[in-house]
Amino acid sequence: MSDAAQAFAPVSMTRYERDFQGFADDLGASWRRYGFAVVSDHGLDQTVIDRALADAKAFFALPHDAKMAYHEPGTGGARGYTPFGTEAAKDADVVDLKEFWHTGRDLPEGHPYRDFMRANLDPREIPGFHRHVYGMFEALDALGLKLLAAIARYLKLDDRFFDDTVSEGNSVLRLLHYPPVPADAPGVRAGAHEDINVITLLLGAEEAGLQVKDRDGQWLPINPPPGAIVVNVGDMLQRLTNHVLPSTTHRVVNPAPERRGFSRYSTPFFLHFNPDYEIRTLESCVTADNPNRYPEPITAQDYLMQRLREIRLL
Protein backbone atom coordinates (compact mmCIF):
# COMPACT_ATOMS: atom_id res chain seq x y z
CA MET A 1 0.00 0.00 0.00
CA SER A 2 1.35 3.47 -0.90
CA ASP A 3 2.15 6.11 1.71
CA ALA A 4 -0.80 8.18 0.49
CA ALA A 5 -3.23 5.25 0.69
CA GLN A 6 -2.10 4.46 4.21
CA ALA A 7 -2.28 8.12 5.26
CA PHE A 8 -5.74 8.84 3.88
CA ALA A 9 -7.71 5.65 4.44
CA PRO A 10 -11.38 6.74 4.28
CA VAL A 11 -13.44 6.99 7.46
CA SER A 12 -17.06 6.04 6.78
CA MET A 13 -19.83 8.48 7.62
CA THR A 14 -22.00 5.45 8.41
CA ARG A 15 -20.18 5.30 11.76
CA TYR A 16 -21.44 8.77 12.72
CA GLU A 17 -24.56 7.47 14.46
CA ARG A 18 -23.42 4.03 15.63
CA ASP A 19 -19.85 4.82 16.75
CA PHE A 20 -19.49 8.58 17.00
CA GLN A 21 -16.55 8.44 19.40
CA GLY A 22 -14.60 6.09 17.14
CA PHE A 23 -15.54 8.16 14.09
CA ALA A 24 -14.30 11.33 15.79
CA ASP A 25 -11.12 9.67 17.06
CA ASP A 26 -10.15 8.30 13.64
CA LEU A 27 -10.84 11.56 11.83
CA GLY A 28 -9.17 13.57 14.57
CA ALA A 29 -6.04 11.44 14.37
CA SER A 30 -5.85 12.06 10.61
CA TRP A 31 -6.42 15.80 11.02
CA ARG A 32 -3.85 16.01 13.80
CA ARG A 33 -1.24 14.12 11.78
CA TYR A 34 -1.87 15.44 8.27
CA GLY A 35 -4.38 18.30 8.51
CA PHE A 36 -6.42 16.26 5.99
CA ALA A 37 -8.87 13.37 6.20
CA VAL A 38 -11.05 11.46 3.76
CA VAL A 39 -14.69 10.78 4.64
CA SER A 40 -16.50 8.07 2.67
CA ASP A 41 -20.25 7.47 2.38
CA HIS A 42 -20.84 11.21 2.78
CA GLY A 43 -24.57 10.85 2.01
CA LEU A 44 -24.83 13.92 -0.22
CA ASP A 45 -27.50 13.74 -2.92
CA GLN A 46 -25.69 12.95 -6.18
CA THR A 47 -28.39 14.77 -8.16
CA VAL A 48 -27.63 17.98 -6.27
CA ILE A 49 -23.91 17.55 -6.98
CA ASP A 50 -24.46 16.75 -10.68
CA ARG A 51 -26.73 19.75 -11.29
CA ALA A 52 -24.31 22.19 -9.67
CA LEU A 53 -21.33 20.77 -11.55
CA ALA A 54 -23.19 20.86 -14.87
CA ASP A 55 -24.06 24.51 -14.30
CA ALA A 56 -20.45 25.27 -13.39
CA LYS A 57 -19.22 23.72 -16.64
CA ALA A 58 -21.86 25.65 -18.59
CA PHE A 59 -20.81 28.94 -17.00
CA PHE A 60 -17.09 28.49 -17.63
CA ALA A 61 -17.86 27.62 -21.26
CA LEU A 62 -19.36 31.09 -21.79
CA PRO A 63 -17.40 33.69 -23.76
CA HIS A 64 -14.93 35.74 -21.72
CA ASP A 65 -16.96 38.97 -21.97
CA ALA A 66 -20.09 37.20 -20.75
CA LYS A 67 -18.27 35.85 -17.70
CA MET A 68 -16.68 39.23 -16.94
CA ALA A 69 -20.16 40.72 -16.55
CA TYR A 70 -20.24 38.89 -13.21
CA HIS A 71 -16.84 40.06 -12.00
CA GLU A 72 -16.88 42.63 -9.19
CA PRO A 73 -13.40 44.20 -8.90
CA GLY A 74 -12.20 45.28 -5.49
CA THR A 75 -14.46 42.92 -3.53
CA GLY A 76 -11.99 40.11 -2.91
CA GLY A 77 -13.86 37.77 -5.22
CA ALA A 78 -16.45 37.30 -2.51
CA ARG A 79 -19.27 36.67 -5.00
CA GLY A 80 -19.52 35.95 -8.67
CA TYR A 81 -16.67 35.46 -11.11
CA THR A 82 -12.92 35.79 -10.61
CA PRO A 83 -11.07 35.61 -13.94
CA PHE A 84 -8.17 33.40 -14.91
CA GLY A 85 -4.77 34.47 -13.60
CA THR A 86 -6.00 36.56 -10.66
CA GLU A 87 -5.36 34.59 -7.47
CA ALA A 88 -1.90 33.57 -6.31
CA ALA A 89 -0.59 31.56 -3.40
CA LYS A 90 0.87 33.66 -0.60
CA ASP A 91 4.39 34.90 -1.53
CA ALA A 92 4.19 33.20 -4.95
CA ASP A 93 5.94 34.77 -7.94
CA VAL A 94 3.31 33.60 -10.44
CA VAL A 95 -0.49 33.42 -10.43
CA ASP A 96 -2.52 30.22 -10.35
CA LEU A 97 -3.82 28.74 -13.60
CA LYS A 98 -7.51 28.86 -12.74
CA GLU A 99 -10.76 30.82 -12.81
CA PHE A 100 -13.62 30.47 -10.33
CA TRP A 101 -17.09 31.45 -9.15
CA HIS A 102 -18.15 32.10 -5.55
CA THR A 103 -21.60 31.58 -4.08
CA GLY A 104 -22.04 32.51 -0.42
CA ARG A 105 -24.75 32.55 2.19
CA ASP A 106 -28.05 34.17 1.23
CA LEU A 107 -28.99 36.77 3.83
CA PRO A 108 -32.10 38.97 3.93
CA GLU A 109 -31.90 42.72 3.47
CA GLY A 110 -31.12 44.46 6.74
CA HIS A 111 -29.33 41.49 8.26
CA PRO A 112 -26.40 42.73 10.41
CA TYR A 113 -23.96 40.49 8.52
CA ARG A 114 -24.87 42.05 5.16
CA ASP A 115 -22.03 44.48 5.87
CA PHE A 116 -19.69 41.50 5.48
CA MET A 117 -21.54 39.27 2.99
CA ARG A 118 -22.49 40.58 -0.40
CA ALA A 119 -25.60 39.49 -2.29
CA ASN A 120 -25.11 36.51 -4.57
CA LEU A 121 -25.04 36.90 -8.34
CA ASP A 122 -27.05 34.77 -10.75
CA PRO A 123 -25.85 34.35 -14.35
CA ARG A 124 -28.90 34.89 -16.54
CA GLU A 125 -27.45 32.70 -19.29
CA ILE A 126 -27.92 29.54 -17.18
CA PRO A 127 -31.48 29.00 -15.90
CA GLY A 128 -31.62 27.58 -12.39
CA PHE A 129 -27.94 28.30 -11.69
CA HIS A 130 -28.35 29.83 -8.24
CA ARG A 131 -30.99 27.31 -7.17
CA HIS A 132 -28.76 24.41 -8.12
CA VAL A 133 -25.51 25.83 -6.77
CA TYR A 134 -27.09 27.07 -3.55
CA GLY A 135 -28.59 23.62 -3.04
CA MET A 136 -25.06 22.28 -3.02
CA PHE A 137 -23.96 25.09 -0.69
CA GLU A 138 -26.65 24.14 1.82
CA ALA A 139 -25.86 20.42 1.62
CA LEU A 140 -22.15 20.99 2.27
CA ASP A 141 -22.90 23.51 5.02
CA ALA A 142 -25.01 20.92 6.85
CA LEU A 143 -22.37 18.21 6.39
CA GLY A 144 -19.68 20.59 7.61
CA LEU A 145 -21.58 21.20 10.84
CA LYS A 146 -21.72 17.45 11.50
CA LEU A 147 -17.98 17.16 10.92
CA LEU A 148 -17.33 20.07 13.28
CA ALA A 149 -19.18 18.10 15.96
CA ALA A 150 -16.63 15.32 15.44
CA ILE A 151 -13.80 17.82 15.76
CA ALA A 152 -15.34 19.14 18.98
CA ARG A 153 -15.60 15.61 20.37
CA TYR A 154 -11.96 14.88 19.43
CA LEU A 155 -10.85 18.09 21.18
CA LYS A 156 -12.91 17.10 24.27
CA LEU A 157 -15.22 20.08 23.85
CA ASP A 158 -18.99 19.99 23.97
CA ASP A 159 -20.22 18.33 20.76
CA ARG A 160 -22.21 21.46 19.90
CA PHE A 161 -19.30 23.85 20.58
CA PHE A 162 -19.08 25.06 16.99
CA ASP A 163 -22.82 25.41 16.30
CA ASP A 164 -23.15 29.08 17.24
CA THR A 165 -19.73 30.00 15.85
CA VAL A 166 -20.64 29.06 12.25
CA SER A 167 -24.45 29.33 12.27
CA GLU A 168 -24.30 32.27 9.85
CA GLY A 169 -20.70 31.95 8.82
CA ASN A 170 -19.16 33.74 5.86
CA SER A 171 -18.79 30.43 4.02
CA VAL A 172 -18.39 30.15 0.26
CA LEU A 173 -18.81 27.43 -2.34
CA ARG A 174 -16.15 27.85 -5.00
CA LEU A 175 -16.75 26.46 -8.48
CA LEU A 176 -13.28 26.03 -9.91
CA HIS A 177 -12.15 25.61 -13.50
CA TYR A 178 -8.57 24.77 -14.35
CA PRO A 179 -8.33 25.06 -18.16
CA PRO A 180 -6.12 22.83 -20.33
CA VAL A 181 -2.44 23.47 -19.60
CA PRO A 182 0.10 24.17 -22.36
CA ALA A 183 3.49 22.51 -22.06
CA ASP A 184 5.22 25.86 -21.45
CA ALA A 185 2.70 27.14 -18.89
CA PRO A 186 4.22 29.30 -16.13
CA GLY A 187 3.34 28.07 -12.67
CA VAL A 188 0.86 25.38 -11.69
CA ARG A 189 -2.89 25.07 -11.45
CA ALA A 190 -2.81 26.02 -7.76
CA GLY A 191 0.43 26.91 -6.01
CA ALA A 192 1.36 25.53 -2.60
CA HIS A 193 -0.91 27.17 -0.02
CA GLU A 194 -2.99 26.71 3.11
CA ASP A 195 -6.72 27.46 3.30
CA ILE A 196 -7.90 30.51 5.25
CA ASN A 197 -11.13 29.17 6.73
CA VAL A 198 -12.22 26.70 9.45
CA ILE A 199 -12.52 23.51 7.41
CA THR A 200 -12.74 22.83 3.68
CA LEU A 201 -14.96 20.13 2.19
CA LEU A 202 -13.85 18.96 -1.24
CA LEU A 203 -15.54 16.41 -3.44
CA GLY A 204 -13.34 14.31 -5.70
CA ALA A 205 -12.40 15.89 -9.03
CA GLU A 206 -12.55 14.09 -12.38
CA GLU A 207 -8.89 14.92 -13.02
CA ALA A 208 -6.04 14.21 -10.58
CA GLY A 209 -3.66 16.82 -9.22
CA LEU A 210 -4.34 17.48 -5.52
CA GLN A 211 -1.27 16.89 -3.34
CA VAL A 212 -0.58 17.39 0.38
CA LYS A 213 2.85 18.18 1.81
CA ASP A 214 3.82 15.80 4.61
CA ARG A 215 5.99 16.79 7.57
CA ASP A 216 9.08 15.37 5.88
CA GLY A 217 8.52 17.50 2.77
CA GLN A 218 7.11 14.64 0.69
CA TRP A 219 4.12 15.45 -1.52
CA LEU A 220 1.32 12.90 -1.11
CA PRO A 221 -1.44 12.68 -3.74
CA ILE A 222 -5.06 12.56 -2.60
CA ASN A 223 -7.55 10.93 -4.96
CA PRO A 224 -10.71 10.20 -2.96
CA PRO A 225 -12.85 7.32 -4.24
CA PRO A 226 -16.39 7.95 -5.55
CA GLY A 227 -18.74 8.81 -2.72
CA ALA A 228 -15.95 10.25 -0.59
CA ILE A 229 -15.02 13.79 0.36
CA VAL A 230 -11.71 15.33 1.43
CA VAL A 231 -11.90 17.48 4.57
CA ASN A 232 -8.97 19.65 5.60
CA VAL A 233 -8.17 22.02 8.44
CA GLY A 234 -7.96 25.72 7.59
CA ASP A 235 -5.87 28.44 9.17
CA MET A 236 -8.71 29.69 11.39
CA LEU A 237 -9.08 26.30 13.06
CA GLN A 238 -5.31 25.93 13.27
CA ARG A 239 -5.16 29.25 15.08
CA LEU A 240 -8.07 28.38 17.40
CA THR A 241 -6.41 25.07 18.35
CA ASN A 242 -2.90 26.52 18.67
CA HIS A 243 -1.71 24.21 15.86
CA VAL A 244 -2.96 21.05 17.58
CA LEU A 245 -4.88 20.62 14.32
CA PRO A 246 -2.56 21.85 11.54
CA SER A 247 -3.49 23.68 8.37
CA THR A 248 -1.32 21.76 5.93
CA THR A 249 0.25 23.03 2.73
CA HIS A 250 -1.32 21.61 -0.42
CA ARG A 251 -1.34 22.30 -4.15
CA VAL A 252 -2.84 21.25 -7.47
CA VAL A 253 -0.10 20.25 -9.88
CA ASN A 254 -0.26 20.36 -13.65
CA PRO A 255 -1.44 17.22 -15.43
CA ALA A 256 0.66 14.58 -17.11
CA PRO A 257 1.34 15.29 -20.81
CA GLU A 258 -1.46 13.00 -21.97
CA ARG A 259 -4.00 14.93 -19.82
CA ARG A 260 -2.87 18.49 -20.60
CA GLY A 261 -5.74 19.01 -23.01
CA PHE A 262 -8.41 18.30 -20.39
CA SER A 263 -9.99 20.81 -18.02
CA ARG A 264 -10.17 20.09 -14.31
CA TYR A 265 -13.27 21.09 -12.32
CA SER A 266 -13.43 21.22 -8.53
CA THR A 267 -15.98 22.44 -5.96
CA PRO A 268 -14.37 23.24 -2.59
CA PHE A 269 -16.66 24.48 0.17
CA PHE A 270 -14.84 26.85 2.51
CA LEU A 271 -16.64 26.80 5.85
CA HIS A 272 -16.10 30.00 7.85
CA PHE A 273 -16.88 31.34 11.27
CA ASN A 274 -19.48 34.06 11.73
CA PRO A 275 -17.77 37.37 10.83
CA ASP A 276 -17.78 38.71 14.40
CA TYR A 277 -16.61 35.47 16.02
CA GLU A 278 -13.46 36.10 18.04
CA ILE A 279 -10.77 33.54 17.30
CA ARG A 280 -9.23 33.10 20.74
CA THR A 281 -6.88 30.20 21.44
CA LEU A 282 -8.61 27.33 23.23
CA GLU A 283 -7.16 27.02 26.73
CA SER A 284 -7.17 23.22 26.41
CA CYS A 285 -4.76 23.52 23.46
CA VAL A 286 -2.14 25.49 25.43
CA THR A 287 0.46 23.50 27.34
CA ALA A 288 4.03 23.91 28.55
CA ASP A 289 5.18 22.10 25.42
CA ASN A 290 2.79 24.07 23.20
CA PRO A 291 2.64 27.66 24.50
CA ASN A 292 0.05 30.05 23.11
CA ARG A 293 1.16 31.22 19.67
CA TYR A 294 -1.66 33.77 19.45
CA PRO A 295 -2.07 35.68 22.71
CA GLU A 296 -4.05 38.40 20.92
CA PRO A 297 -7.45 37.28 19.58
CA ILE A 298 -8.76 38.44 16.20
CA THR A 299 -12.24 38.43 14.67
CA ALA A 300 -12.88 36.09 11.78
CA GLN A 301 -13.65 39.03 9.51
CA ASP A 302 -10.40 40.86 10.28
CA TYR A 303 -8.43 37.68 9.77
CA LEU A 304 -10.15 37.02 6.45
CA MET A 305 -9.39 40.51 5.15
CA GLN A 306 -5.76 40.15 6.18
CA ARG A 307 -5.39 36.88 4.30
CA LEU A 308 -7.26 38.01 1.17
CA ARG A 309 -4.73 40.82 0.78
CA GLU A 310 -1.93 38.27 0.99
CA ILE A 311 -3.30 36.20 -1.91
CA ARG A 312 -3.97 39.26 -4.13
CA LEU A 313 -7.75 39.11 -4.04
CA LEU A 314 -7.80 42.51 -2.29
Disulfide bonds with the S-S distance in Angstrom:
none
